[in-house]
């Protein structure tokens, strides 16, 4: 794992941690910024990008409907 991938993973984990603590204003900005950067590095169709997008989508749907 290179330094950039490690940084992206740590930043994504920080966004998820913020979400668990209820800081929804900060976490969506962090997660979207990380996903945009990861798309640039890994490509749009990479399986990690798709998994992260699905995870973020389910979290947003859970916030809105439950």
MOHUCOR-V960456 format. One line per field, one symbol per residue. ss: DSSP state (2 for helix, 1 for strand, 0 for the rest). A space follows every 10 residues. Layout:
ss=???
This chain:
ss=0022222222 2222222222 2002222222 2222222222 2200002222 2222222222 222220
